[in-house]
Amino acid sequence: MSSKPKLRSLGDRLRQITMFEVGGLLIVTPPFAWGSGVPITESLGLLALLALIAAIWNGCYNTSFDWIEGRLTGRRADRRPFRLRCIHAVGFELGLFCMTLPIIVWWTGMGWIEAAIADIFLAITYTVYALLFNMGYDRLFPIPDTPAAPERDTARLER
């Protein structure tokens, strides 16, 4: 077991969250507006607010999950097995569901059941999206084994 797991840098985590949320809005807004009957501009406003909440939750949840996993297994997040990725994605969405359901009810005027169905649709869509996105992100942007060596300033050395 590792006492200090290697985590993503703050910049890397912010890039991950931004890419995830922008992609999610592009994918989810049109079908949400169509399925809920909420006009596209109102849907975009609601989903942008939910994306902001999700982004904050994303940073907290993923960093905590990565830290705990690293402490327990010594494994980095980009080496996470598929089954644990599924557990990770479902846990994220369950936590987010509890935060977003009241907002959907308030914003849209839907009843709790209608809002829950809409939120479940969002959760299922985002769970699949999160699984695929994070697998792709980890492949495109793996966590470095060691910090990159600083580049030497050759201009100063030549003087």
Buried (B, 14 or more C-beta within 10 A) or exposed (E): EEEEBBBBEEEBBEBBBEBBBEEBBEBBBEEBBEEBEBEEEEBBBBBEBBBEBBBEBBBEBBBEBBBEBBEEBEBBBBEBEEEBBEEBBBEBBEBBBEBBBEBBBEBBEBEEEBBBBBBEBBBEBBBEBBBEBBBEBBEEBEBEEEEEEEEEEEEEEEE
